[in-house]
Amino acid sequence: MEEKKVSEGRPAPGYSTDQNRKKVPDEQIKEFLLELIAGEYSNFGYRKLTKMLRRIYKVEINKKKVYRLCKELDILRPQKRKRIKYPRKLA
């Protein structure tokens, strides 16, 4: 039996750019994320962390990439459970 080889898409480039089009490696971005988590932004999710990276460090980065880096660092917050509200029925 032959195993099917599944393509995982193109590989990640390993860097992002800042506003001056200089390359910022992923390792540096991970350090930025750890600094943000250690500070007052500890309760932020990956979307708000993306906004803070853009605002504070001037890095042009996508939220999907921040999600991937947060997953590698294991700093993602647990998702909220959505409770199903059943309608009240009269007898």
Residue pairs with C-beta under 8 A, 6 or more apart in sequence:
12 26
12 65
12 68
14 25
14 26
15 23
15 24
15 25
15 26
16 23
16 24
16 26
16 29
16 59
16 60
16 61
16 65
17 23
17 24
17 59
17 60
18 24
18 57
18 58
18 59
18 60
19 58
19 60
24 57
24 59
26 69
29 53
29 59
29 61
29 69
30 69
30 72
30 73
32 53
32 57
32 59
33 49
33 53
33 66
33 69
33 70
33 73
33 75
34 73
34 75
36 44
36 49
36 52
36 53
36 56
37 44
37 49
37 75
41 48
41 49
41 52
43 77
44 52
45 76
45 77
46 63
46 66
46 67
46 70
46 76
47 63
47 66
49 66
49 70
50 61
50 62
50 63
50 66
53 59
53 61
53 66
54 60
54 61
67 76
70 76
